Amino acid sequence: MASIDGYFKGKSVLLTGGSSGIGYAAAERLLKAGAEVTLVARRANVLEEARVKLGGKGVHVLALDVSREDDVIEKVAAHLALHPTDVLINNAGVVMPGRFLELESKHFREMMDINYFGSVNMCRAVIPHLVAKGGGAVLNVSSMAGIIGIYGYTAYAASKFALYGFSEALRGEMVPHNVAVSVCLPPDTDTPQLAFENQYKPKETKAIAGTVKTMSAAAVADEMLAGVAGGRFTIIPGLDGRMTVAAQRWVPSVVRWYSDMAMKKAK
């Protein structure tokens, strides 16, 4: 299996959501491996702060809104003309937990626009470039909520399930073009987004999600990059995460029963 350093050395990586959390940790690891990294996010000032923190060398920034197809197509095309890319990592995402009967409809739209269509837009902009240059890799960062829907995540899980399905179908289509496609399913990860999310989680969601260990952003980044380097499609960071996914795959009724029990105890 290829190592992170061996695989990414000398490669150019386009990374959305790279200004904080898992994306920032991945950028740190990629630079250490000898890669060139372009950080993508909406706010130029935040991107510049991240670039400076990362040392500047080998770091580019690209301010755009991944949910806007016109913004992505125009700005990514201009960027690729100057900085040919080998790997696309779609890590940008938002979450707003809440009970279905209470959650505003705008949150359903926002999560689908950013978490799902944001990744689709970036793939549409970058993959033709990868095909033209003879190959490359794409990593879509989904979530454990992308294969297990639990209380409080109707909007978020829908967007992440969609991303997993998109990635699986895309993988098959890209095989003839030598473009490897992977999807990562991180558990709760210690990031600013998790801190924000925890303010709004229903108590039932906290009771269910609390059964899976929170990972550090660096640990998740290491595992997902190692998965890309190793050519894996589904990348599941952490032993707890792998056990949970295995349970969902083989005994889903037990997972639902366990979730229901945790939910009832929280009431």
PyMOL commands that set and color helices and strands:
alter all, ss='L'
color gray80, all
select helices_A, chain A and resi 4-8+21-32+44-53+69-82+105-132+144-146+154-177+192-198+203-209+217-229+239-250+252-266
alter helices_A, ss='H'
color red, helices_A
select strands_A, chain A and resi 12-16+36-41+59-63+87-90+136-141+179-184+189-190+215-216+234-235
alter strands_A, ss='S'
color yellow, strands_A
deselect
rebuild
show_as cartoon
